[in-house]
Amino acid sequence: MFDSQEFGLLWERNEYIEVKYRSCIMEEAIAMSRANPSGSFYYDSQSYYDEMFTHDFSVRPHYNSVYSLFAHMPASKLAARQQALHQRMIEEGITFTLYSPNQQEPLERTIPFDYIPRVIPKVEWDLIDRGVRQRIQALNAFVHDIYHGQRMVRDGLIPRKMILSNMYFRPEMVGLEIPANVYITASGIDLIRDENGQYYVLEDNLRTPSGFSYLFKGRTLMSELFHDIYLSSSVQSIERSINCFLSSLRALAPNGKKDPLIVLLTPGSYNAAYYEHTFLAQQMGIHLVEGRDLVYQDHKIYVRDLRGLRQVDVIYRRIDDPYLDPLAFHPDSLLGVPGLMNAYRAGNVAIANAPGTGVADDKAVYAYVPDMIRYYLGEEPVLHNVPTYILARKDEREYALAHLNELVVKETSLSGGYGMLIGPSATSEEIRAFSTAIQRDPSRYIAQTTMKLSRAPVMINGVMSPRHIDLRVFALMGAETHVIPGGLTRVAMKEGSLVVNSSQGGGVKDTWVLNDE
Amino acid sequence: MLNRNAEALFWMGRYMERAENHARLIDVHYHLQAEHELGLERSPDHLERIDSSTKWMRIVEALGSRSNYEEQYGAFTEIDVLLYMTLDWGNENSIVSCVSHARGNLRTLREKVPSELWDSLNGFYLWLRECQPDDLLRESPHTFFGRIKDWAALFLGLCQSVMPRENEWHFIECGRYLERAENTLRILKSTISAACSEGWSHAASYPYLQAVLKSVSGHQAFRRYYADGIAIEAIFEFVILNAVFPRSVQFSLHSLDEHLRLIELQDKTLRTQHDRMIRQVGKVKADLACLEQDDFMLLDSNAVLVNHLFDATQQLGVAFAKTFFRLGEASA
């Protein structure tokens, strides 16, 4: 019922990886039996890019100190620290909630946290940082354009249908000038690496991306419990990032108000990501509110507190567009604030992220992001998309139709793994059916190259074993744009699995960007 | 109550507060990254001066025992500093010494205070006495200092819940708050000296300033008042003047004043002295109340201010001793 991005478990949207790579799992199982048994790691020589090891099992230079410290740490010490880590996560309530229909009391789970950090050398990070900034800037310009004149559509660079039929397009936003012209205050860009270690953007999360708290908490836990390893590496600090987050929100205050009242609007304590909401509110010193704490009066939004009504200037919302305002969107939603959109349109309150940003993180629109970068910024993209074929274009369609057995085809209006064709594992009937469907209505589909997700070692019972990972990079846009150094590495904890979802045993790693080469 | 008892209560309060403060300070600063994280301008002579030992030197300096350390150990290394600050019996101000002093004082008062106090403080002492240098590093310093904070909190909580609100209680609290004010000021002093000697740029000092706030558990409260503006001046203003943040100088002095006034005395000469003492605290409070925004604007003027307040708290300590503890055996 709710949008999975916010209301499901934290990362509900990566079914993509799961399905796309299913075909590789068999190969991997075979390769596993030839695993290299030497040393303290268990590795096969698969054709995946590994973050720590090169193809001949030597340690990549930027992993040297981390590897040698872990390799030399006695098993008993590791076990004790693992235990302390788990204990801390329980005590501090760093959990997400799993609801299942046949259970009275919902399960509170700690997210699997692997303590071997992912290390990114400075030169790689500089590229990511530049690429993410560029991408966010172009996407923000795109959202603005879509709600003001649609230049890119009129210039014929993106089909009008793709915008108007987009379920995230909000007619209420058309022509509206918003504070500081920032639509995408907080974003999470998911990156993956192919077998050559090249980074690709897998998807953009521009609505209410989550994962910040795991990033910050993960760093705290690592620096406190693995202090020796942490202090022996020169890691770029993320201390500043919470401050930058707050600055971005303050920059939105209508009329440049000096000391704005900022609230974080949460759906409430039953939400799976509630821990994150409390964490962010506490760290930024802003108020954590639910819809019922806010009132609309005279085109303004107020928070009820013991001092009476106080006017709210900025709302960082962690509920999705359709639930923001029952008067404007879902009439039966209890989560939002009736009248909020009126106050917003009157310019008396800012909402971050702005309603309607989802128009730019749709699957089909994703394919046009490189064009946006060229169109709005006049630059070539620094980070590439996973090679995507827009089937509405004749030559790309012809190529795709001829290579369906190698590609992944997705129906743009559907998500959650529905309406997909996984070429390498599909039967010839399935391929034929898709081929017909594509020819009937090509703009409903996109096709992508099958990617081989990179891997990083995780510690399992004292043994380093390879697991597939991706990287969510967070950007915060305000008066200036800040990219949090490192981001959150998500790990498919199950052997051979490609699912990084926390609901399905996905875990996280602290991500270290080194200061020096 | 005997003077001697009053003195013991006062010092027990001070030592327990000191132990807790030291644990906080070391814990936070331990986890600071090495110096180049500060992004300092690297002129060649800076590079020589700023190496990893600077971090350790600062911790020792913040606790005000640099010369004593240098006599014993010479160079500032991680393991030496940690040992010196926590488990070194030779250091009057190491955590183990503080707890031992607090226990020694409590021992002379056992029959006068609820027995839970002794049980908890003695438990703390026995645990700490058995700790070996290895324990400190085996799990992680953070876990170790966390335990020290837990013990201190347990003791404080017991005092809160079982102590009758009589003179005994007020003496403990006077000691605690005077110590707290002094400790906070000492941290600020070392911040100023670090900032001046190393020529911090505005952005570069961020991690260290953040650590200063964390060591007084003020980083979350600070954001509520000053939002995203972390600047050295704002931090000084907050840590010195905030009226509701319980580790600020202002709050500590007000609490000290409150408890000092509640001490009930029979003896007439003592009452005169007591009144003078109250006026002395009043003067420091007045200094704080009359500060202007400008007083926080410059590092130099902050140094003047902090030094002035620091001296004032030290004089209060002396005045306490003169007023209550050195009058022979007259009863308070």
Interface residues (C-beta under 8 A of the other chain):
Chain A: K77 A80 R81 A84 S223 E224 L225 F226 H227 Y230 L231 S234 V235 S237 E239 R240 N243 C244 L246 S247 R250 D259 Q282 Q283 M284 G285 N515
Chain B: Y30 H31 Q33 A34 H36 E37 R138 E139 S140 P141 H142 T143 Y206 P207 Q210 Q220 A221 F222 R223 R224 Y225 A227 D228 I230
